[in-house]
Amino acid sequence: MNISIVGAGALGSYFGIRWSKADANVQFIVREKRAAQLQENGLKINSRNGDDQIENPVIVTDPTQAAPADIIVVSVKGYHMESVIDTLEKLVDAHTYILPILNGVKHYDVLTNHFGKEKVLGGLANIIATLDDNGHVKHTSKIDEIRFGPLDEGQVDFCEQLAEISAAANMTSIYSDKIVTDIWYKYMFITAFSGITTVSNMEIGELLIHEETKDIIQQLLHEMRQIAVCEKVDLTVQHLEKAWKTLYSLPASSTSSMHQDYRKGLHVELEHLQGAAIELASKHQLDIPHLTTIYGILKAKISLYKS
């Protein structure tokens, strides 16, 4: 299978290396700065699930020079989605599928509006990873799941092929026939998790000690579930229970990628996650005071370090 990775950060690099070692033909579509780093240092994973590396990864900076792809995996941050549309237009042909593994749901409208619903698969990733100073992947937990599934009946055969090659890779891959529900569960979880850790500037272990912060998390999850139900997505009480089990299973020092980016003074996915949720709630005339409060405080705090 021919796989193009758009966004060779920690997420795209990790899964790209794992697929490559499973004999997929993987090329990384990157900007000049990242290309120079990859050419100098190669691609490497440091992981509790096993280290791996590619000494000479296939790097492409001009998408018009890329080899044809069966699938394009989009692993950029949500705020970069619009900026990669032009790149995707140069990569997509009649036989190419697009697999976004971003957080949230807003990007699905962007992609389907540009490329058609039949081209866009459902996908998500669950992994805690970052890049070190050499541009190598530092994978800090055993969780390394990529999940995908069809959003259109015509995508089933291809998803089964992707599942077959992914099963041979050293990672957790799941083919889901309920991918829309899975995407929304992840959206519910990550919006609550990223919101509470970033606004408090605290790791999850500290937050789970206190009933007051646990109640805020519960309310954030509840409000996200309300939005999902209005969007006709079957998120249940069992999904809320699963979210709590996941939170308690995390190491006490765990935090969200948004919180990590905030601490580094980097751009965060506030508009793509909490902002998009507020837009959807407004459409359905839902009252979501906790999400709105988190969003407002974070917007003010972010404006301070940007000024």
C-alpha positions as CSV (number, residue, x, y, z in Angstrom):
1,M,0.0,0.0,0.0
2,N,1.2,3.5,-0.8
3,I,0.8,5.9,2.1
4,S,1.4,9.6,2.2
5,I,1.7,11.3,5.6
6,V,0.8,15.0,5.6
7,G,2.1,16.4,8.9
8,A,5.2,14.5,10.1
9,G,5.0,15.7,13.7
10,A,5.0,13.2,16.5
11,L,1.7,11.7,15.4
12,G,2.4,11.3,11.7
13,S,6.0,10.2,12.2
14,Y,5.0,7.5,14.7
15,F,2.4,5.8,12.6
16,G,4.4,6.4,9.4
17,I,7.4,4.6,10.8
18,R,5.2,1.7,12.0
19,W,3.6,1.3,8.6
20,S,6.9,1.5,6.9
21,K,8.3,-1.3,8.9
22,A,5.2,-3.4,7.9
23,D,6.3,-3.0,4.3
24,A,4.0,-0.2,3.3
25,N,5.5,2.4,0.9
26,V,5.4,5.6,3.1
27,Q,6.3,9.1,2.0
28,F,6.3,12.1,4.3
29,I,5.0,15.4,2.8
30,V,6.7,18.1,4.9
31,R,7.8,21.7,4.9
32,E,11.4,22.7,4.2
33,K,12.3,23.1,7.9
34,R,11.1,19.7,8.9
35,A,12.6,18.2,5.7
36,A,16.1,19.5,6.7
37,Q,15.7,18.0,10.2
38,L,14.7,14.6,8.8
39,Q,17.5,14.6,6.3
40,E,20.0,15.3,9.0
41,N,18.7,13.1,11.8
42,G,16.5,10.5,10.1
43,L,13.2,9.4,11.7
44,K,13.3,7.6,15.1
45,I,10.8,6.4,17.7
46,N,11.7,6.0,21.3
47,S,8.9,4.0,22.7
48,R,7.9,1.7,25.6
49,N,6.4,-0.5,22.8
50,G,9.8,-0.8,21.0
51,D,12.2,1.6,19.4
52,D,12.4,1.9,15.6
53,Q,13.9,4.2,13.0
54,I,14.2,5.0,9.3
55,E,17.6,6.2,8.3
56,N,16.6,7.6,5.0
57,P,12.8,8.4,5.0
58,V,11.2,9.4,1.7
59,I,10.7,13.1,2.1
60,V,8.7,15.3,-0.2
61,T,8.5,19.1,0.0
62,D,6.8,19.7,-3.3
63,P,3.5,17.8,-3.4
64,T,3.4,17.8,-7.2
65,Q,6.6,15.6,-7.1
66,A,5.0,13.0,-4.8
67,A,4.4,9.5,-5.8
68,P,0.7,8.4,-6.3
69,A,-0.9,7.4,-3.0
70,D,-3.6,5.0,-2.1
71,I,-4.2,6.9,1.1
72,I,-3.2,10.3,2.5
73,V,-3.0,10.4,6.3
74,V,-3.6,13.9,7.6
75,S,-2.1,14.4,11.0
76,V,-1.7,18.1,11.3
77,K,-3.2,20.2,14.1
78,G,-6.7,21.5,13.6
79,Y,-5.6,25.1,13.1
80,H,-3.4,24.0,10.1
81,M,-6.2,22.2,8.4
82,E,-7.2,25.0,6.0
83,S,-3.5,25.6,5.1
84,V,-2.9,22.0,3.9
85,I,-5.9,21.9,1.5
86,D,-3.8,23.1,-1.4
87,T,-1.3,20.3,-0.7
88,L,-4.0,17.7,-0.6
89,E,-5.5,18.9,-3.9
90,K,-2.1,18.2,-5.5
91,L,-1.9,14.7,-3.9
92,V,-5.4,13.4,-4.4
93,D,-6.4,11.5,-7.5
94,A,-9.3,9.3,-8.6
95,H,-8.0,6.3,-6.5
96,T,-6.9,8.2,-3.3
97,Y,-8.6,8.2,0.1
98,I,-8.0,10.7,2.8
99,L,-7.7,9.6,6.5
100,P,-7.7,12.5,9.0
101,I,-6.6,11.6,12.5
102,L,-7.0,15.1,14.0
103,N,-8.8,15.8,17.2
104,G,-12.4,17.1,16.9
105,V,-15.0,17.0,14.1
106,K,-14.8,20.4,12.4
107,H,-12.3,19.2,9.8
108,Y,-14.7,16.7,8.3
109,D,-16.9,19.5,6.8
110,V,-13.8,21.1,5.4
111,L,-12.5,17.9,3.8
112,T,-15.9,16.7,2.4
113,N,-16.7,20.1,1.0
114,H,-13.4,20.1,-1.0
115,F,-13.1,16.4,-1.9
116,G,-16.5,14.8,-1.6
117,K,-17.8,12.5,1.1
118,E,-16.8,9.4,-0.8
119,K,-13.1,10.3,-0.5
120,V,-12.9,10.9,3.3
121,L,-12.5,8.1,5.8
122,G,-13.3,8.4,9.5
123,G,-10.3,8.2,11.7
124,L,-8.7,9.1,15.0
125,A,-5.6,8.4,17.1
126,N,-5.0,7.9,20.8
127,I,-1.3,8.4,21.6
128,I,0.8,10.5,24.0
129,A,3.9,11.5,22.0
130,T,6.0,14.5,21.3
131,L,9.1,15.4,19.3
132,D,12.5,15.9,21.0
133,D,15.2,18.4,19.9
134,N,16.4,16.1,17.1
135,G,12.9,15.7,15.7
136,H,12.6,12.1,17.0
137,V,9.4,10.8,18.4
138,K,9.2,10.4,22.2
139,H,6.3,8.1,22.9
140,T,5.7,8.2,26.7
141,S,2.9,5.6,27.2
142,K,1.9,2.2,25.9
143,I,-1.1,3.7,24.2
144,D,-0.5,3.9,20.4
145,E,-3.9,3.4,18.8
146,I,-5.1,4.4,15.3
147,R,-8.7,3.8,14.6
148,F,-10.4,4.1,11.2
149,G,-13.6,3.1,9.4
150,P,-15.9,3.9,6.5
151,L,-18.1,7.0,6.3
152,D,-19.5,5.8,3.0
153,E,-20.4,2.2,1.9
154,G,-18.0,2.4,-1.0
155,Q,-15.1,2.7,1.4
156,V,-15.5,-0.7,3.2
157,D,-13.2,-2.8,0.9
158,F,-10.4,-0.2,1.2
159,C,-10.7,0.0,5.0
160,E,-10.4,-3.8,5.2
161,Q,-7.2,-3.6,3.1
162,L,-5.9,-0.9,5.4
163,A,-6.8,-3.0,8.4
164,E,-4.8,-6.0,7.0
165,I,-1.6,-4.0,6.5
166,S,-2.0,-2.2,9.8
167,A,-2.3,-5.5,11.7
168,A,1.2,-6.3,10.6
169,A,2.6,-3.1,12.1
170,N,3.9,-2.7,15.7
171,M,1.0,-0.5,16.8
172,T,-2.6,-0.9,17.8
173,S,-4.9,-0.5,14.8
174,I,-8.7,-0.9,15.0
175,Y,-11.1,-1.1,12.1
176,S,-14.4,0.3,13.4
177,D,-17.9,0.0,11.9
178,K,-19.0,2.7,14.3
179,I,-16.4,5.2,13.6
180,V,-18.7,8.3,13.9
181,T,-19.5,7.4,17.5
182,D,-15.8,6.7,18.1
183,I,-14.8,10.1,16.7
184,W,-17.4,11.8,18.9
185,Y,-16.3,9.9,22.0
186,K,-12.8,11.1,21.4
187,Y,-14.0,14.6,20.8
188,M,-16.0,14.6,24.1
189,F,-13.0,13.2,26.0
190,I,-10.3,15.4,24.6
191,T,-12.3,18.6,24.8
192,A,-12.9,18.0,28.5
193,F,-9.4,16.7,29.2
194,S,-7.6,19.5,27.3
195,G,-9.9,22.2,28.7
196,I,-9.4,21.3,32.3
197,T,-5.7,20.7,32.2
198,T,-4.9,23.8,30.2
199,V,-7.1,26.2,32.0
200,S,-5.8,25.0,35.4
201,N,-2.2,24.5,34.2
202,M,-2.2,21.2,36.1
203,E,-1.6,17.5,35.3
204,I,-4.5,15.0,35.6
205,G,-3.4,13.4,38.9
206,E,-3.6,16.7,40.7
207,L,-7.1,17.4,39.3
208,L,-8.5,14.0,40.3
209,I,-7.7,14.5,43.9
210,H,-10.4,17.2,44.4
211,E,-14.1,16.8,44.2
212,E,-14.5,20.3,42.9
213,T,-12.3,19.8,39.8
214,K,-13.8,16.3,39.2
215,D,-17.2,17.9,39.1
216,I,-16.0,20.4,36.4
217,I,-14.7,17.5,34.3
218,Q,-18.0,15.7,34.7
219,Q,-19.9,18.8,33.6
220,L,-17.6,19.3,30.6
221,L,-18.2,15.6,29.5
222,H,-21.9,16.0,30.0
223,E,-22.1,19.1,27.9
224,M,-20.2,17.5,25.1
225,R,-22.5,14.5,25.2
226,Q,-25.5,16.8,25.0
227,I,-24.0,18.3,21.8
228,A,-23.4,14.9,20.3
229,V,-26.9,13.7,21.0
230,C,-28.3,16.8,19.2
231,E,-26.0,16.0,16.3
232,K,-27.7,12.5,16.3
233,V,-24.6,10.7,17.6
234,D,-25.2,7.8,19.9
235,L,-23.0,8.7,22.9
236,T,-24.4,7.0,26.0
237,V,-23.9,7.0,29.8
238,Q,-21.5,4.1,29.2
239,H,-19.3,6.4,27.2
240,L,-19.2,8.8,30.1
241,E,-18.2,5.9,32.4
242,K,-15.5,4.8,29.9
243,A,-14.1,8.4,29.9
244,W,-13.7,8.3,33.7
245,K,-12.0,4.9,33.6
246,T,-9.6,6.3,31.0
247,L,-8.8,9.3,33.2
248,Y,-8.1,7.2,36.2
249,S,-5.9,4.8,34.2
250,L,-3.6,7.6,33.1
251,P,-0.3,8.2,35.0
252,A,-0.7,11.1,37.4
253,S,1.8,13.2,35.4
254,S,-0.3,12.9,32.2
255,T,-1.6,16.0,30.5
256,S,-3.1,17.0,27.2
257,S,-1.3,18.0,24.0
258,M,-3.1,21.4,24.3
259,H,-1.6,21.9,27.8
260,Q,1.8,20.9,26.5
261,D,1.5,23.4,23.6
262,Y,0.2,26.1,26.0
263,R,3.2,25.6,28.3
264,K,5.6,26.0,25.4
265,G,3.8,29.2,24.2
266,L,2.7,27.5,21.0
267,H,-0.6,27.7,19.0
268,V,-3.3,25.6,20.6
269,E,-6.4,23.9,19.2
270,L,-8.9,26.1,21.2
271,E,-11.0,27.1,18.2
272,H,-11.0,23.6,16.7
273,L,-12.1,21.9,19.9
274,Q,-13.9,24.1,22.5
275,G,-14.7,26.8,20.0
276,A,-16.3,24.4,17.5
277,A,-18.3,22.8,20.3
278,I,-19.7,26.2,21.3
279,E,-20.7,26.8,17.6
280,L,-22.5,23.5,17.5
281,A,-24.2,24.1,20.9
282,S,-25.4,27.5,19.6
283,K,-26.9,25.9,16.6
284,H,-29.0,23.7,18.9
285,Q,-29.6,26.4,21.4
286,L,-27.9,24.4,24.2
287,D,-26.8,26.0,27.4
288,I,-23.1,24.9,28.0
289,P,-21.8,27.1,30.8
290,H,-18.7,25.1,31.7
291,L,-17.4,24.8,28.1
292,T,-18.1,28.5,27.6
293,T,-16.2,29.5,30.8
294,I,-13.2,27.3,29.9
295,Y,-13.2,28.8,26.4
296,G,-13.4,32.4,27.6
297,I,-10.6,32.0,30.2
298,L,-8.3,30.2,27.8
299,K,-8.9,32.8,25.0
300,A,-7.9,35.6,27.4
301,K,-4.8,33.7,28.7
302,I,-3.6,32.9,25.2
303,S,-4.0,36.5,24.1
304,L,-1.6,37.5,26.9
305,Y,1.3,35.3,25.7
306,K,0.6,36.3,22.1
307,S,1.0,40.0,22.9
